[in-house]
Amino acid sequence: MFITAQCPECKDETEHEVVSESRDLLVRCTACGNHQRIPKEKEPQVLLVKAIVSREGTSKNCGIELAEDDECNVEDHLVAECGDDAFGVEVTAIECGEKRVKRAKANKITTLWTRAIENVVVKVSIHDGWKTIPLYMECDGEQPFVVNEVYTASGKRFRVSHIKLRDGPLMRKEGWKTVAHRIKRMYGTRV
C-alpha cells in the first residue's frame, strides 16, 4: 500500500510505501528510502442515529448510520435500516434534545424524522366532466412526471394539468417536470 506523506529528508510530500502497520505506520519514502513512523489516521466512529420513517400514514422506528463528524441537513437523502429492510428516505426534521433544527452534527442528533422516497404513493385528482375521481398511483420515488403529459392510473388515462409540490409551488406550465417523491398531489383531466 502507498500513501502520500511529508518526507523529512526530501523536505517535500512524496509517495511512501507502508512497510508495517501497528499503532503507527512505518513508511519508507520511495524517492530517498528514508524510514519514518507516522500516526495512523483515526477512523471516524460510526453512530446509529434513531430515525422515524413515515410511509403513507404509518411510521417505523429505524436507524441511519452516520459518521460522528458528519453533518446532516433537512432535505438530505439517506438510507434507513429497518431490521432487514433498507429504505431511501428524505430528512424532514432533525431533533437535537428538545429542539428542532435545520442541520446538526451526527453526534448531537437524538432523532431524525424522515419519509420514505423509494416507493411512494402519488395522489391524483382526475376531473371528468362534473365529477372528480380521486386515485392513488404507487410508483418509484424517482419516476418523472411532466405537466401536459398523459399517464394511466387504475386503468384511467389522464392528462396532467398541474402538479402541487410538497414544498409549496404549483407547477402549471406545459413541459415542467418533477419526480414522484416531491409531489403532494397531481391534477388532470380524463382522456
N, C-alpha and C positions, 0 to 999 in steps of 0.2 A: 504494500500500500504506500502511496506517495501523498505528501501534503506540502503546502507552501508555508514556509516559516522564515523568520529573521535569522540569518547566519552571523554570529559574532566575528568570524574570520573574514567572510566576504563583505561584511558591512552592507548587506542587501537582502531582500527577500528572495530566496531561492527554493528550488524543489528539494525536498528532503525525503529519504526513504525511511519508513518506520522499521527499526531493527527489532524492537520488542515493546510490548505493552504491559505495564503493571499499573501501579498507582499513577505514574507519569509515563510519558512516551520517550523512548530512547530513539533518537533520529540521527541519520547521517546525511550531511549535505552532499548532493550529487555533483556539485561544482568543485568543492575543495576537499571533501572527505572528512570534514570535522564532525565529531560526535557531540551531541548535547542532549540534555533532558529538558523536556518542555511539559508543563502541566496539561493533563487531559482536559478537553472542554467538557464542562458539566452538561449532561443531558437534562433538558427541562423535564420536570416532573409532570406526568400526565394525570389530570384530575377528571373524575367522572362527575359532571355537573348535573344536578336534578333538572329534568325537563318535563313540562306538561305538554303533551302533544294532542292538539284538538283536531278531530277529523269528523266533519259533518255532524255536529251535535253531540259527539262523545269525546271524552278526554281520557288519556292514559298517562300513568307515571312512567317515564323513561329516563334515559341518561344520554348525555352527549360528552364525548371525550374531548378535552381541550388541554393544551399545554398551559402550565400555571402562569406564564407570562403573556399568553395570547390575549388580545383584546377582542371583545365580542360587541357587535352593534345591532340595534334593531334593524330588521330587514336583511340580516345576513342569512345565507343559505347554508345549512349544516346537515349532518346526518345524525339522527337519533336512533339509539338502540333500545328496543323494547323486547326484552327476552331474546329470542332467536331471530326476531324481525328487525329490520333496519328501514327507516323512512327518511326521505328527503324532506326537510322542514324549513320553514322561514320563521325567524325570530320575530315575535310580535311585541314582546315586552321583556324587560330584564329587571329582576328583583335583586336588590342588594340589601339584605336585612329587611327593614320596614319600608324602604324607599324603592320607587320605580325610576330607572334611569334609562337614557338612550344608548349608553355604552359603558362598559366596565371591563376590568381585567378579570380573567377567569377565576383567580383565587379570591376575588371579592364577591362573586355571584352566588346567591343562595338558590335561585330558581330561574330557569329560562322558560318563558311562555311562548309556545310555538304552534304552528298549524302545518299539517301535512300538505305538501305540494306535489308529490309524485303522481298520485292519482287523486283527482278532485272531482267534485260534482258541480257542474255549471248549471245554474238556474236559468231557465229560458221562458220568456213570455211571448207566445205567438198570437198575434191579432188575426182573427179570421172573421171578417165581417163585423158583426156586433158583439162577438164574444172573444174572450181572451183565454187561451189554453196554456196553463202552467205545466212545464215539463222539466225534467232533470236529465242532464247528459253526464254520464260518467266517462271521463277521458283522462289522458295523460296530462299532467300539470304543465308540460311544455308545449302542448298542442296549440298551434296558432289559430286565431280567429280573426277574420277580416270583415270590416263593415261593407255591406252590399254583396257579400258572397252568399251562396246557397249551401245549407247544411241539412242533415237529417237527424231528427231526434225522435225516438219512439215511433218510427215509421212515418213521421210527418216532416215534409220538406218545408223549409222556410228560408227567407232571405233576411239577413241581419240588417236592421235599420239603425240601431245604435247599441253601444255597449257601455254599461256603468262599471267603472273600475272600483276596486276595494279602497284605493287611496284617494278617491274623490271625483276626478274628472269624468265627464261623459263624452264618449267618442262617437261623433256623428258623420264625419267626412268620409266619403267613399274612398276605400283603399287603406284607411287607418287600420292598424292591426295590433294585437296584443296576444299574450299567452294565457291559457286557461286559468292558471293559479292566481292571476291578477284580477280576474273577472268577478264582480259581485252579482250581476245579472245581465243577460243578453235579451234584447228585444228584437222581434222580427215580424214579418208578415207571411202568411201561408202562401205557398207556391203551388 
